[in-house]
């Protein structure tokens, strides 16, 4: 009996819609990272990108536990003298709520050649409206025909 090795042609990508309303950021991010990597699939292989597309709506309504809403800080450095920047969680949530989820998921995906491609399949929307609705409608129509 030979070990099954999937090829790129055999990868079937699905679309997952996740509502972030009143969800905890860390638990939500691990769920999203699992879909992007493809860990729940029986054809999962570490060296291949077999993950799915993920659309997250209501990113502005995500929550954190404890005092993180007041204490969490996002830090970055440009590499130049004086290029250190800090932004509080609350200010990022009000200005660009989609970046919070993208940052959390990015930290949970392994740092390798596949990371950029996996992150491109993550679509985060701040409001209730889903701009990728046609992807889900075609999926439901295929299920109805079968």
PLY file of the C-alpha trace (Angstrom):
ply
format ascii 1.0
element vertex 146
property float x
property float y
property float z
element edge 145
property int vertex1
property int vertex2
end_header
0.00 0.00 0.00
1.42 3.36 -1.04
1.21 6.58 0.95
-1.22 9.02 -0.67
0.42 12.26 -1.82
-2.03 14.84 -3.16
-1.18 16.89 -6.23
-2.06 20.53 -6.79
-4.80 19.50 -9.27
-6.56 17.43 -6.62
-6.88 20.32 -4.14
-10.50 21.40 -3.76
-10.81 24.85 -2.20
-14.00 25.71 -0.35
-15.30 29.03 0.96
-15.98 29.50 4.68
-18.00 32.41 6.06
-17.20 33.32 9.66
-19.09 35.91 11.70
-16.74 37.59 14.19
-19.56 39.22 16.16
-18.91 38.72 19.91
-16.17 36.15 19.18
-12.91 36.08 21.14
-9.97 37.12 18.95
-7.59 34.26 19.78
-10.13 31.47 19.44
-11.41 32.95 16.19
-7.88 33.29 14.80
-6.97 29.65 15.45
-10.13 28.51 13.68
-9.36 30.74 10.67
-5.71 29.60 10.55
-6.85 25.97 10.50
-9.06 26.62 7.47
-6.32 28.56 5.63
-3.74 25.82 6.22
-6.20 23.02 5.42
-5.54 21.00 8.57
-9.08 19.65 8.77
-8.91 17.99 5.36
-8.07 14.30 4.95
-5.70 15.25 2.11
-3.63 17.61 4.30
0.06 17.64 3.56
2.54 20.00 5.22
4.55 20.76 2.09
1.52 21.71 -0.03
-1.00 24.50 0.20
-4.35 22.74 0.46
-6.25 25.34 2.49
-9.59 27.03 1.85
-10.83 30.58 1.37
-12.11 32.34 4.51
-14.36 35.41 4.61
-14.74 37.09 8.00
-17.56 39.60 8.51
-18.22 41.92 11.47
-14.51 42.31 12.22
-15.31 45.51 14.11
-17.30 43.52 16.70
-14.52 41.12 17.75
-13.75 40.99 21.48
-10.76 40.26 23.68
-10.70 38.94 27.23
-9.53 40.64 30.40
-7.90 44.06 30.20
-6.49 43.51 26.69
-8.85 46.09 25.20
-7.04 48.81 27.19
-3.54 47.27 27.47
-2.83 45.52 24.15
-0.35 47.42 21.96
0.76 46.79 18.37
4.42 47.72 17.82
6.38 48.17 14.62
9.75 49.56 13.59
10.71 50.87 10.18
14.40 50.10 10.67
15.38 53.75 10.70
16.34 55.79 13.78
13.18 57.09 15.40
11.07 54.66 13.37
9.41 52.95 16.35
5.60 53.10 16.36
3.00 51.95 18.85
-0.74 51.75 18.36
-3.26 50.76 21.01
-5.80 48.02 20.34
-8.72 50.41 20.75
-7.39 52.89 18.16
-6.69 50.12 15.61
-10.15 48.65 16.24
-11.81 51.99 15.51
-9.66 52.85 12.45
-8.93 49.50 10.75
-10.66 46.58 12.51
-9.78 44.13 9.73
-6.06 44.52 10.50
-6.53 43.11 14.00
-7.79 39.78 12.69
-5.22 39.70 9.87
-2.39 40.31 12.35
-3.61 37.61 14.75
-4.07 35.01 11.99
-0.70 35.88 10.44
0.98 35.07 13.74
-0.67 31.64 13.81
0.37 30.54 10.31
3.86 28.99 9.97
6.53 31.31 8.56
7.42 29.55 5.32
6.99 29.97 1.55
3.29 29.16 1.72
2.37 31.91 4.21
1.85 34.74 1.69
-0.37 32.60 -0.53
-2.42 31.46 2.46
-2.89 35.00 3.74
-4.17 36.10 0.32
-7.11 33.71 0.77
-8.18 35.52 3.96
-10.81 38.19 3.28
-11.79 40.36 6.27
-14.72 42.81 6.17
-15.48 45.32 8.91
-19.25 45.41 8.47
-22.15 43.05 7.97
-22.03 43.13 4.15
-20.29 40.22 2.42
-18.73 41.29 -0.93
-17.93 37.65 -1.76
-21.57 36.53 -1.60
-21.57 35.13 -5.15
-18.96 32.50 -4.11
-21.35 31.16 -1.45
-24.42 31.31 -3.69
-22.74 29.23 -6.40
-21.70 26.71 -3.75
-25.29 26.41 -2.48
-26.64 26.11 -6.03
-24.23 23.25 -6.78
-25.45 21.49 -3.62
-29.09 21.96 -4.66
-28.47 20.46 -8.10
-26.79 17.34 -6.75
0 1
1 2
2 3
3 4
4 5
5 6
6 7
7 8
8 9
9 10
10 11
11 12
12 13
13 14
14 15
15 16
16 17
17 18
18 19
19 20
20 21
21 22
22 23
23 24
24 25
25 26
26 27
27 28
28 29
29 30
30 31
31 32
32 33
33 34
34 35
35 36
36 37
37 38
38 39
39 40
40 41
41 42
42 43
43 44
44 45
45 46
46 47
47 48
48 49
49 50
50 51
51 52
52 53
53 54
54 55
55 56
56 57
57 58
58 59
59 60
60 61
61 62
62 63
63 64
64 65
65 66
66 67
67 68
68 69
69 70
70 71
71 72
72 73
73 74
74 75
75 76
76 77
77 78
78 79
79 80
80 81
81 82
82 83
83 84
84 85
85 86
86 87
87 88
88 89
89 90
90 91
91 92
92 93
93 94
94 95
95 96
96 97
97 98
98 99
99 100
100 101
101 102
102 103
103 104
104 105
105 106
106 107
107 108
108 109
109 110
110 111
111 112
112 113
113 114
114 115
115 116
116 117
117 118
118 119
119 120
120 121
121 122
122 123
123 124
124 125
125 126
126 127
127 128
128 129
129 130
130 131
131 132
132 133
133 134
134 135
135 136
136 137
137 138
138 139
139 140
140 141
141 142
142 143
143 144
144 145
